[in-house]
Amino acid sequence: MKIRELELNDKPNWIRLVKLADNRDYLWAKQKFDSYVLSKKKKRLVIVEENDNLIGFAGIKGEDIEENVKSELIKEYLLITWIAFIPEFRNKGLGSKLLTVCEKYAKKWKKKGIWLGCRDEVIPFYEKNKYKKIGMFINNGEKEENLIVKVFTN
């Protein structure tokens, strides 16, 4: 198992991955690929690969964040835009490993911690990884989500 940044030559495999892991269509996958991989900003798509197959991913942003949360979170924290795995690779500890890699990016980019929005059913996963629910917010898709944060203690 290998965790790395998505690269230009990964595009066909990326499109397949997001369909399998997150039920997203081609246009969504292409737009996210172009937005993250071609960006010069602090935003990345981090993928989990096993036997040359992409099995999971996380989107992270250290800037260029447009969400309805406190400005401190936008400026001082890394945002995990989403995490998804192909179903047969869920509940195997890979998500926790992927979070650890996301935390390394946050520290590299000199962030105080990480924040994200999530559904109720995945809160236990984040709590297991020392994240805390601090409230609710309305995301850009105008849906209410749990506001989850991990503050680094360095």
C-alpha positions as CSV (number, residue, x, y, z in Angstrom):
1,M,0.0,0.0,0.0
2,K,1.3,3.4,-1.0
3,I,-0.1,6.9,-0.3
4,R,1.0,9.7,-2.7
5,E,-0.2,12.8,-4.5
6,L,-2.3,12.3,-7.6
7,E,-0.3,13.0,-10.8
8,L,-1.2,14.0,-14.3
9,N,-0.9,10.5,-15.7
10,D,-3.3,9.2,-13.1
11,K,-6.3,10.9,-14.7
12,P,-8.1,7.8,-16.2
13,N,-7.6,5.8,-13.0
14,W,-8.8,8.8,-10.9
15,I,-12.0,9.0,-12.9
16,R,-12.6,5.3,-12.3
17,L,-11.8,5.6,-8.6
18,V,-14.2,8.4,-7.9
19,K,-17.0,6.5,-9.6
20,L,-16.4,3.4,-7.5
21,A,-15.5,5.1,-4.2
22,D,-17.9,8.1,-4.2
23,N,-20.4,7.5,-7.0
24,R,-19.3,10.6,-8.9
25,D,-19.7,11.2,-12.6
26,Y,-17.0,11.9,-15.3
27,L,-17.6,15.6,-15.3
28,W,-17.3,16.0,-11.6
29,A,-14.1,13.8,-11.5
30,K,-12.5,15.8,-14.4
31,Q,-13.3,19.1,-12.8
32,K,-11.8,18.1,-9.5
33,F,-8.8,16.6,-11.2
34,D,-8.1,19.9,-13.1
35,S,-8.9,22.1,-10.1
36,Y,-6.4,20.2,-7.8
37,V,-3.7,18.6,-9.9
38,L,-3.2,21.6,-12.2
39,S,-3.3,24.1,-9.3
40,K,-0.3,26.0,-8.1
41,K,-2.1,26.6,-4.8
42,K,-1.9,24.6,-1.5
43,K,-4.5,22.0,-2.6
44,R,-3.9,18.4,-3.4
45,L,-5.5,15.1,-4.1
46,V,-3.8,12.4,-2.1
47,I,-4.5,8.8,-3.2
48,V,-4.1,5.4,-1.7
49,E,-2.7,2.8,-4.1
50,E,-2.5,-0.9,-3.8
51,N,-1.0,-3.2,-6.5
52,D,-1.0,-0.3,-9.0
53,N,-4.7,0.3,-8.4
54,L,-6.1,3.5,-6.9
55,I,-8.4,2.5,-4.0
56,G,-9.0,5.7,-2.0
57,F,-8.4,9.4,-1.9
58,A,-8.6,12.6,0.1
59,G,-8.9,16.2,-1.1
60,I,-7.1,18.8,1.0
61,K,-6.9,22.5,0.8
62,G,-4.6,24.9,2.7
63,E,-5.9,27.9,0.8
64,D,-8.6,28.8,-1.8
65,I,-11.3,27.8,0.7
66,E,-14.8,29.1,0.2
67,E,-16.9,27.7,3.1
68,N,-19.3,29.2,5.6
69,V,-17.2,28.8,8.7
70,K,-15.1,31.1,11.0
71,S,-12.3,32.9,9.2
72,E,-9.8,31.4,11.6
73,L,-10.6,27.9,10.3
74,I,-10.3,29.1,6.7
75,K,-6.9,30.9,7.3
76,E,-5.2,28.8,9.9
77,Y,-6.5,25.3,9.3
78,L,-6.2,22.7,6.5
79,L,-9.6,21.6,5.1
80,I,-10.2,18.0,4.1
81,T,-12.7,18.4,1.4
82,W,-13.5,14.7,1.3
83,I,-12.2,11.2,1.9
84,A,-13.5,8.1,0.1
85,F,-12.5,4.5,-0.5
86,I,-13.7,1.8,-2.8
87,P,-16.2,-0.2,-0.6
88,E,-14.1,-3.4,-0.3
89,F,-11.2,-1.3,1.2
90,R,-13.3,0.5,3.9
91,N,-12.9,-0.4,7.6
92,K,-9.4,-1.7,7.2
93,G,-7.5,1.2,8.9
94,L,-6.5,2.9,5.6
95,G,-8.6,6.0,6.3
96,S,-6.6,6.6,9.5
97,K,-3.4,6.2,7.6
98,L,-4.7,8.7,5.0
99,L,-5.6,11.2,7.8
100,T,-2.0,10.9,9.1
101,V,-0.7,11.9,5.7
102,C,-3.2,14.8,5.5
103,E,-1.9,16.0,8.9
104,K,1.6,16.0,7.6
105,Y,0.6,18.4,4.8
106,A,-1.2,20.6,7.4
107,K,2.0,20.8,9.4
108,K,4.2,21.4,6.3
109,W,1.9,24.3,5.3
110,K,2.2,25.6,8.9
111,K,-1.5,25.1,9.9
112,K,-2.8,24.9,13.4
113,G,-4.9,21.9,12.7
114,I,-7.5,20.3,10.3
115,W,-11.2,20.8,9.8
116,L,-13.8,19.1,7.8
117,G,-17.5,18.6,7.4
118,C,-19.1,15.1,7.6
119,R,-22.3,13.1,8.1
120,D,-23.4,11.7,11.5
121,E,-22.4,8.1,10.6
122,V,-18.7,8.9,10.1
123,I,-18.2,10.9,13.3
124,P,-16.9,7.8,15.3
125,F,-14.2,7.4,12.7
126,Y,-12.9,10.9,13.2
127,E,-13.3,10.7,17.0
128,K,-11.1,7.5,17.0
129,N,-8.5,9.7,15.2
130,K,-8.7,12.4,17.9
131,Y,-10.9,14.8,16.0
132,K,-13.8,16.6,17.8
133,K,-17.2,17.8,16.7
134,I,-17.4,21.5,17.5
135,G,-20.7,22.4,15.9
136,M,-22.6,22.4,12.6
137,F,-22.2,24.5,9.4
138,I,-23.9,24.9,6.1
139,N,-21.6,23.8,3.3
140,N,-21.3,25.3,-0.2
141,G,-23.8,22.8,-1.4
142,E,-26.2,24.3,1.2
143,K,-26.4,21.1,3.3
144,E,-25.9,21.1,7.0
145,E,-22.9,19.1,8.1
146,N,-21.1,18.4,11.4
147,L,-18.1,20.6,11.9
148,I,-15.1,18.4,12.9
149,V,-11.7,19.8,14.0
150,K,-8.4,18.5,15.1
151,V,-6.1,21.0,16.8
152,F,-2.4,20.2,16.8
153,T,-0.6,20.3,20.1
154,N,3.0,21.2,19.3
